[in-house]
Amino acid sequence: MIDPEVINISGFTALYIFMLSAFTGYEVISRVPVILHTPMMSGSNFIHGIVLVGAIVVMGSASTILEQIIGFFAVALAAGNAVGGYVATVRMLEM
């Protein structure tokens, strides 16, 4: 389990990291030629799995019932995201 005292990030630092990653992701994706978007998106399905693993870890370290409920929904949505990504990839490859 993750010890909450080990990870001590302030809200401002978390917001800064989120904004920096969003900007970097936008810049990287905007420089990819249009013809490569479909293979790039189908090849990046591993990210959905990482999100699912992160949701499971967060749910496992939940201590209150509210955190467990939020963790459950995070796991459910991440699993749906992963399955949807692979379904879309299969449909694109069948074209």
C-alpha positions as protocol buffer text, in pm:
chain_id: "A"
residue {
  index: 1
  type: MET
  ca { x: 0 y: 0 z: 0 }
}
residue {
  index: 2
  type: ILE
  ca { x: 98 y: 359 z: -47 }
}
residue {
  index: 3
  type: ASP
  ca { x: 170 y: 553 z: 269 }
}
residue {
  index: 4
  type: PRO
  ca { x: -16 y: 888 z: 241 }
}
residue {
  index: 5
  type: GLU
  ca { x: 255 y: 1059 z: 445 }
}
residue {
  index: 6
  type: VAL
  ca { x: 520 y: 969 z: 187 }
}
residue {
  index: 7
  type: ILE
  ca { x: 335 y: 1142 z: -98 }
}
residue {
  index: 8
  type: ASN
  ca { x: 299 y: 1502 z: 11 }
}
residue {
  index: 9
  type: ILE
  ca { x: 206 y: 1718 z: -286 }
}
residue {
  index: 10
  type: SER
  ca { x: 34 y: 2050 z: -234 }
}
residue {
  index: 11
  type: GLY
  ca { x: -267 y: 2141 z: -445 }
}
residue {
  index: 12
  type: PHE
  ca { x: -71 y: 2406 z: -630 }
}
residue {
  index: 13
  type: THR
  ca { x: 206 y: 2162 z: -720 }
}
residue {
  index: 14
  type: ALA
  ca { x: -47 y: 1903 z: -841 }
}
residue {
  index: 15
  type: LEU
  ca { x: -222 y: 2169 z: -1052 }
}
residue {
  index: 16
  type: TYR
  ca { x: 113 y: 2279 z: -1197 }
}
residue {
  index: 17
  type: ILE
  ca { x: 204 y: 1920 z: -1290 }
}
residue {
  index: 18
  type: PHE
  ca { x: -139 y: 1867 z: -1448 }
}
residue {
  index: 19
  type: MET
  ca { x: -120 y: 2187 z: -1653 }
}
residue {
  index: 20
  type: LEU
  ca { x: 235 y: 2112 z: -1763 }
}
residue {
  index: 21
  type: SER
  ca { x: 143 y: 1760 z: -1874 }
}
residue {
  index: 22
  type: ALA
  ca { x: -169 y: 1883 z: -2054 }
}
residue {
  index: 23
  type: PHE
  ca { x: 30 y: 2148 z: -2241 }
}
residue {
  index: 24
  type: THR
  ca { x: 305 y: 1900 z: -2330 }
}
residue {
  index: 25
  type: GLY
  ca { x: 51 y: 1643 z: -2451 }
}
residue {
  index: 26
  type: TYR
  ca { x: -124 y: 1901 z: -2666 }
}
residue {
  index: 27
  type: GLU
  ca { x: 201 y: 2018 z: -2822 }
}
residue {
  index: 28
  type: VAL
  ca { x: 314 y: 1662 z: -2897 }
}
residue {
  index: 29
  type: ILE
  ca { x: -19 y: 1557 z: -3050 }
}
residue {
  index: 30
  type: SER
  ca { x: -55 y: 1875 z: -3256 }
}
residue {
  index: 31
  type: ARG
  ca { x: 277 y: 1806 z: -3430 }
}
residue {
  index: 32
  type: VAL
  ca { x: 175 y: 1457 z: -3548 }
}
residue {
  index: 33
  type: PRO
  ca { x: 63 y: 1441 z: -3913 }
}
residue {
  index: 34
  type: VAL
  ca { x: -309 y: 1372 z: -3960 }
}
residue {
  index: 35
  type: ILE
  ca { x: -246 y: 1041 z: -4136 }
}
residue {
  index: 36
  type: LEU
  ca { x: -70 y: 906 z: -3826 }
}
residue {
  index: 37
  type: HIS
  ca { x: -341 y: 991 z: -3571 }
}
residue {
  index: 38
  type: THR
  ca { x: -532 y: 663 z: -3603 }
}
residue {
  index: 39
  type: PRO
  ca { x: -230 y: 431 z: -3563 }
}
residue {
  index: 40
  type: MET
  ca { x: -94 y: 651 z: -3285 }
}
residue {
  index: 41
  type: MET
  ca { x: -419 y: 639 z: -3090 }
}
residue {
  index: 42
  type: SER
  ca { x: -463 y: 266 z: -3138 }
}
residue {
  index: 43
  type: GLY
  ca { x: -105 y: 208 z: -3027 }
}
residue {
  index: 44
  type: SER
  ca { x: -146 y: 414 z: -2713 }
}
residue {
  index: 45
  type: ASN
  ca { x: -403 y: 186 z: -2549 }
}
residue {
  index: 46
  type: PHE
  ca { x: -148 y: 91 z: -2286 }
}
residue {
  index: 47
  type: ILE
  ca { x: -221 y: 428 z: -2125 }
}
residue {
  index: 48
  type: HIS
  ca { x: -573 y: 305 z: -2045 }
}
residue {
  index: 49
  type: GLY
  ca { x: -420 y: 13 z: -1857 }
}
residue {
  index: 50
  type: ILE
  ca { x: -196 y: 247 z: -1660 }
}
residue {
  index: 51
  type: VAL
  ca { x: -499 y: 454 z: -1560 }
}
residue {
  index: 52
  type: LEU
  ca { x: -676 y: 136 z: -1448 }
}
residue {
  index: 53
  type: VAL
  ca { x: -378 y: 26 z: -1238 }
}
residue {
  index: 54
  type: GLY
  ca { x: -359 y: 373 z: -1081 }
}
residue {
  index: 55
  type: ALA
  ca { x: -730 y: 363 z: -994 }
}
residue {
  index: 56
  type: ILE
  ca { x: -687 y: 20 z: -835 }
}
residue {
  index: 57
  type: VAL
  ca { x: -392 y: 144 z: -628 }
}
residue {
  index: 58
  type: VAL
  ca { x: -585 y: 450 z: -512 }
}
residue {
  index: 59
  type: MET
  ca { x: -889 y: 240 z: -425 }
}
residue {
  index: 60
  type: GLY
  ca { x: -668 y: -2 z: -232 }
}
residue {
  index: 61
  type: SER
  ca { x: -530 y: 279 z: -17 }
}
residue {
  index: 62
  type: ALA
  ca { x: -874 y: 429 z: 58 }
}
residue {
  index: 63
  type: SER
  ca { x: -950 y: 459 z: 427 }
}
residue {
  index: 64
  type: THR
  ca { x: -1302 y: 604 z: 441 }
}
residue {
  index: 65
  type: ILE
  ca { x: -1621 y: 481 z: 279 }
}
residue {
  index: 66
  type: LEU
  ca { x: -1638 y: 793 z: 59 }
}
residue {
  index: 67
  type: GLU
  ca { x: -1287 y: 728 z: -71 }
}
residue {
  index: 68
  type: GLN
  ca { x: -1382 y: 367 z: -141 }
}
residue {
  index: 69
  type: ILE
  ca { x: -1693 y: 473 z: -335 }
}
residue {
  index: 70
  type: ILE
  ca { x: -1495 y: 724 z: -540 }
}
residue {
  index: 71
  type: GLY
  ca { x: -1227 y: 459 z: -595 }
}
residue {
  index: 72
  type: PHE
  ca { x: -1488 y: 209 z: -713 }
}
residue {
  index: 73
  type: PHE
  ca { x: -1621 y: 455 z: -971 }
}
residue {
  index: 74
  type: ALA
  ca { x: -1265 y: 537 z: -1078 }
}
residue {
  index: 75
  type: VAL
  ca { x: -1192 y: 166 z: -1134 }
}
residue {
  index: 76
  type: ALA
  ca { x: -1521 y: 115 z: -1319 }
}
residue {
  index: 77
  type: LEU
  ca { x: -1466 y: 415 z: -1547 }
}
residue {
  index: 78
  type: ALA
  ca { x: -1103 y: 324 z: -1611 }
}
residue {
  index: 79
  type: ALA
  ca { x: -1202 y: -33 z: -1700 }
}
residue {
  index: 80
  type: GLY
  ca { x: -1466 y: 99 z: -1939 }
}
residue {
  index: 81
  type: ASN
  ca { x: -1208 y: 331 z: -2090 }
}
residue {
  index: 82
  type: ALA
  ca { x: -965 y: 43 z: -2146 }
}
residue {
  index: 83
  type: VAL
  ca { x: -1229 y: -184 z: -2299 }
}
residue {
  index: 84
  type: GLY
  ca { x: -1359 y: 96 z: -2520 }
}
residue {
  index: 85
  type: GLY
  ca { x: -1010 y: 172 z: -2643 }
}
residue {
  index: 86
  type: TYR
  ca { x: -953 y: -184 z: -2750 }
}
residue {
  index: 87
  type: VAL
  ca { x: -1298 y: -213 z: -2911 }
}
residue {
  index: 88
  type: ALA
  ca { x: -1229 y: 103 z: -3112 }
}
residue {
  index: 89
  type: THR
  ca { x: -890 y: -34 z: -3215 }
}
residue {
  index: 90
  type: VAL
  ca { x: -1044 y: -358 z: -3339 }
}
residue {
  index: 91
  type: ARG
  ca { x: -1302 y: -165 z: -3539 }
}
residue {
  index: 92
  type: MET
  ca { x: -1034 y: 58 z: -3692 }
}
residue {
  index: 93
  type: LEU
  ca { x: -823 y: -241 z: -3789 }
}
residue {
  index: 94
  type: GLU
  ca { x: -1121 y: -409 z: -3958 }
}
residue {
  index: 95
  type: MET
  ca { x: -1171 y: -110 z: -4192 }
}
